[in-house]
């Protein structure tokens, strides 16, 4: 299993708008592709007590293997997927995603 992590940041004024973009455009658009090997797509928002001005979001996608990641990205497995509607409300974002291979599960 491969865990693909990506982060984006926005200001307080655009944080709720970005949250909506994730839920109404980005996630449904990815899920509707019915990608072979995509096992889950989770969205996290950093706790308010840990933020200092910017609002941070993390997406965690779980794939069966790197071939599935490559199918998702269209070839370059490290490339970020940031649609125009997300770019419009983000202040900055990771240019590349990070990938982790599951070594073992304890629970």
C-alpha positions in Angstrom: 0.0 0.0 0.0 1.1 3.5 -0.8 0.1 6.6 1.1 0.2 9.8 -0.9 0.3 13.0 1.2 -0.1 16.6 -0.1 -0.6 19.9 1.7 -2.1 23.2 0.8 -2.4 26.5 2.8 -4.8 29.4 2.6 -5.6 32.4 4.7 -8.5 32.6 7.1 -10.6 34.4 4.7 -10.4 31.6 2.1 -10.2 28.5 4.4 -13.9 27.7 4.4 -14.1 28.3 0.6 -11.2 25.9 0.1 -12.9 23.3 2.4 -16.0 23.5 0.2 -14.0 23.2 -3.0 -12.4 20.0 -1.7 -15.8 18.5 -0.8 -17.8 19.7 -3.8 -15.3 19.6 -6.6 -11.9 18.0 -6.0 -12.9 14.9 -4.0 -16.0 14.1 -6.1 -14.1 14.6 -9.3 -11.4 12.2 -8.2 -13.8 9.6 -6.8 -15.9 9.7 -9.9 -13.0 8.6 -12.0 -13.2 5.1 -10.4 -9.5 4.8 -10.5 -8.3 1.2 -10.2 -6.1 1.0 -7.1 -7.4 4.1 -5.3 -8.5 2.7 -1.9 -9.3 5.9 0.1 -9.2 9.7 -0.1 -9.2 11.6 3.2 -9.0 15.3 3.9 -7.6 16.8 7.1 -7.6 20.3 8.4 -5.0 21.4 10.9 -6.3 22.1 14.4 -7.0 25.7 15.1 -4.8 25.7 18.2 -1.8 24.7 16.0 -2.2 27.3 13.3 -0.5 30.7 13.1 -2.3 32.7 10.5 -2.4 30.3 7.7 -4.9 27.4 7.5 -3.3 24.1 6.5 -5.1 21.2 4.7 -3.7 17.7 4.2 -5.0 15.2 1.7 -4.1 11.5 2.3 -4.8 9.2 -0.5 -4.2 5.5 -0.2 -3.3 3.5 -3.3 -2.7 -0.2 -3.9 0.7 0.5 -5.5 2.8 3.1 -7.4 1.3 2.0 -10.7 -2.1 3.2 -9.4 -0.5 6.5 -8.4 0.9 6.9 -11.9 -2.6 6.3 -13.4 -4.0 8.9 -11.1 -1.4 11.6 -12.1 -1.2 10.7 -15.7 2.4 9.6 -15.6 4.5 11.6 -13.1 3.7 10.1 -9.7 5.1 13.0 -7.8 3.2 15.7 -9.6 0.6 17.6 -7.5 -3.0 17.6 -8.7 -4.4 21.0 -8.0 -7.4 22.0 -10.2 -8.0 25.7 -11.1 -10.8 26.1 -8.6 -8.5 25.0 -5.8 -5.6 27.2 -7.0 -8.0 30.2 -6.9 -8.3 30.0 -3.1 -5.0 28.6 -2.0 -2.1 30.8 -1.0 0.5 28.1 -1.6 0.7 24.3 -1.9 3.1 21.4 -2.2 4.4 21.2 -5.8 5.1 17.5 -5.2 3.3 14.9 -3.2 5.1 12.6 -0.8 4.7 8.8 -0.9 5.1 6.3 1.8 5.0 2.5 1.6 3.2 0.7 4.3 5.6 -1.5 6.1 3.3 -3.0 8.8 0.1 -2.3 10.6 -0.2 -2.7 14.3 -4.0 -2.4 14.8 
